[in-house]
Amino acid sequence: MSRVHGFPPIAAADARLLLLGSMPGKASLLAQQYYAHPRNAFWPIIEALFGIDRSLAYASRCAQLMRRGVAVWDVLQTCTRGSSLDADIVQSSIVPNDFPAFFAAHPGIRAIYFNGAMAEKSFLRHASARLTDAQQRLPMIRLPSTSPANAGYSFERKLAAWRILRD
């Protein structure tokens, strides 16, 4: 088991959508990039939805997401975990990110989308109580995890669910 720490958000001040994962996996932590595992469907889905070429340099992909009003972050600031799997997170070790400060700096957020069940569960358990009433009333939608561990969903099925971002 090791203590892992997440990344700062990818977010412009005028962000409208917030995509939340739980905690970067080992491949992402090593690369210092969100969703760096080659089999993670996040960047292929973003390419299909927003036309952001997944082969672009990471900084360019992030800049294009920000230009489209999309913010990316994780619920957890730090936790103890034995592997990249969300199921291996030690619940008592969770420290959530500072969402009150994030929302204060990004007042245009109109919806929160969770990349999987663990992100949603962690947010509701560890972060939502610290939000204002208005922030707690934002639409909060769980999407199927883009992780390769979510093998029960094909890419096409994940993409179909994630199309809600474009609606």
C-alpha positions in Angstrom: 0.0 0.0 0.0 1.2 3.4 -0.8 0.0 7.0 -0.4 -0.9 8.5 -3.8 -1.6 12.1 -4.6 -3.7 13.5 -7.5 -3.1 16.3 -9.9 -4.4 19.8 -10.1 -7.5 20.3 -12.2 -7.5 21.0 -15.9 -9.8 23.9 -15.9 -10.2 27.4 -17.3 -12.0 30.0 -15.3 -15.1 29.8 -17.6 -15.5 26.0 -17.4 -19.1 24.8 -17.7 -18.8 21.0 -17.3 -16.8 19.2 -14.6 -15.6 15.7 -15.3 -14.6 13.9 -12.1 -12.6 10.7 -11.7 -11.6 9.2 -8.4 -7.8 9.1 -8.4 -5.2 8.7 -11.2 -4.0 5.2 -11.8 -0.4 4.1 -11.8 0.1 4.8 -15.5 -1.3 8.3 -15.1 0.8 9.0 -12.0 4.0 7.9 -13.8 3.2 10.0 -16.8 1.8 12.9 -14.7 -1.2 13.0 -17.1 -4.9 12.3 -16.6 -6.0 9.0 -18.2 -2.6 8.0 -19.5 -3.2 4.2 -19.5 -3.2 3.2 -23.2 -6.4 1.2 -22.8 -8.4 3.9 -21.0 -11.2 5.1 -23.2 -11.2 8.7 -21.9 -9.2 10.3 -24.6 -10.8 8.3 -27.5 -14.2 9.3 -26.1 -13.1 13.0 -25.9 -11.9 12.7 -29.5 -15.2 11.3 -30.7 -17.3 13.9 -28.8 -15.2 17.1 -29.1 -12.9 16.4 -32.1 -9.7 16.6 -29.9 -7.2 14.4 -31.5 -6.0 11.9 -28.9 -2.5 11.8 -30.6 -1.9 15.4 -29.8 0.6 16.3 -27.1 -1.1 16.1 -23.6 -0.8 19.9 -23.1 -2.6 20.6 -26.4 -5.4 18.2 -25.5 -5.8 19.9 -22.1 -5.8 23.3 -23.7 -8.5 22.2 -26.2 -10.6 20.8 -23.4 -10.4 24.1 -21.5 -11.3 26.1 -24.7 -14.5 23.9 -24.9 -15.5 24.7 -21.3 -14.6 21.2 -20.0 -12.8 20.8 -16.7 -11.2 17.6 -15.5 -10.3 16.7 -12.0 -10.5 13.9 -9.4 -12.5 13.7 -6.3 -9.6 12.5 -4.2 -6.6 14.7 -3.4 -4.8 11.8 -1.7 -5.5 8.3 -0.5 -3.7 5.0 0.3 -4.1 2.4 -2.4 -2.4 -0.9 -3.2 -3.0 -0.9 -7.0 -4.7 1.3 -9.6 -8.1 -0.2 -8.8 -10.6 2.0 -7.1 -11.6 -1.1 -5.0 -8.1 -1.0 -3.4 -8.5 2.5 -2.0 -8.5 2.5 1.8 -11.6 4.4 2.6 -10.3 5.8 5.9 -7.3 7.3 4.1 -9.4 9.5 1.7 -8.8 13.2 1.6 -11.0 15.0 -0.9 -10.0 17.9 -3.1 -11.1 21.4 -2.1 -14.3 21.7 -4.0 -15.6 24.8 -2.3 -12.5 26.7 -3.6 -12.8 25.1 -7.0 -16.4 26.2 -7.4 -15.6 29.6 -6.1 -12.9 29.9 -8.8 -15.2 28.3 -11.5 -18.7 29.8 -10.9 -19.9 28.8 -14.4 -19.9 25.1 -13.7 -23.4 23.9 -14.7 -23.1 20.1 -14.3 -20.9 17.5 -12.7 -20.2 14.2 -14.5 -18.6 11.3 -12.7 -16.3 8.9 -14.5 -17.5 5.8 -12.8 -19.3 4.7 -9.6 -16.3 5.2 -7.2 -16.0 8.9 -8.3 -19.7 9.5 -7.6 -19.7 7.6 -4.3 -16.5 9.3 -3.0 -17.8 12.8 -4.0 -21.2 12.2 -2.3 -19.5 10.8 0.8 -16.5 13.1 1.2 -17.1 16.3 -0.7 -20.7 17.3 -1.4 -21.6 18.3 2.2 -19.0 21.1 2.0 -20.8 22.7 -1.0 -23.3 25.5 -1.0 -27.0 24.6 -1.5 -26.8 25.9 -5.1 -23.8 23.7 -5.8 -25.4 20.7 -4.3 -28.4 21.2 -6.7 -26.1 21.1 -9.8 -27.0 18.1 -12.0 -24.7 15.2 -11.0 -24.6 12.4 -13.5 -22.7 9.1 -13.2 -21.2 7.9 -16.5 -19.6 4.4 -17.1 -16.0 4.4 -16.1 -13.6 4.8 -19.0 -11.1 2.5 -17.2 -10.0 -0.7 -18.9 -11.1 -2.4 -15.7 -14.7 -1.7 -16.8 -14.6 -4.4 -19.3 -18.3 -5.1 -19.0 -18.9 -2.0 -21.2 -17.7 -1.9 -24.8 -16.2 1.3 -26.1 -19.4 1.9 -28.1 -21.6 1.5 -25.0 -19.3 3.9 -23.0 -19.4 6.4 -25.9 -23.2 6.3 -26.1 -23.5 7.1 -22.4 -20.9 9.9 -22.6 -22.7 11.6 -25.5 -24.7 13.4 -22.8 -21.8 15.8 -22.5 -22.7 17.1 -26.0 -26.4 17.5 -25.3 
